[in-house]
Amino acid sequence: MAKVKYEALLAFKDRQDGGKEYKKGERYPQPSNKKVSEERLNELLSSENKLGKPVIKEV
């Protein structure tokens, strides 16, 4: 089974990762082997976050 990959749709700071900054088009998460909960991924993929819009997308 292939691992799902994500990239940032816009620049944002991940407050649950010590304020790590992501630029538009960068892979999420960094480093790529970092464990991110399914709940957190769903939050970032939807508008259910502080910005009110998706900040990552599946690639």
C-alpha positions in Angstrom: 0.0 0.0 0.0 1.4 3.4 -1.0 1.9 6.0 1.6 -0.4 9.1 1.2 1.6 12.3 0.6 0.4 15.9 1.3 1.5 19.3 0.4 0.7 22.8 1.7 -1.9 24.7 -0.2 -0.8 28.0 1.4 1.8 29.2 3.8 0.9 28.3 7.4 2.4 27.7 10.9 1.7 24.3 12.4 0.8 25.2 16.0 0.8 21.6 17.0 4.4 21.2 15.8 6.0 24.0 17.7 5.1 26.7 15.1 6.9 24.9 12.2 6.4 27.0 9.1 5.3 25.5 5.8 5.4 27.4 2.5 2.9 26.9 -0.3 3.9 23.7 -2.2 6.1 22.2 0.5 5.5 18.6 1.6 3.6 18.0 4.8 4.8 16.9 7.3 8.5 17.5 7.5 10.4 15.4 8.0 8.3 13.0 5.8 8.5 10.2 8.4 7.0 12.3 11.1 3.9 10.8 12.7 0.7 12.9 12.3 -2.6 11.7 13.7 -5.5 11.0 11.4 -7.5 13.6 13.3 -4.9 16.3 12.7 -4.7 15.4 9.0 -8.5 15.7 8.7 -8.4 19.0 10.5 -5.8 20.4 8.0 -7.5 18.9 5.0 -10.8 20.6 5.9 -12.0 24.0 7.0 -12.2 22.8 10.6 -9.0 24.7 11.6 -8.1 28.2 12.8 -7.8 29.5 9.2 -11.2 28.3 8.2 -10.0 26.6 5.0 -8.0 23.6 4.0 -4.2 24.2 4.3 -2.9 20.9 2.9 -4.0 18.6 0.0 -3.3 15.0 -0.9 -0.9 14.6 -3.8 
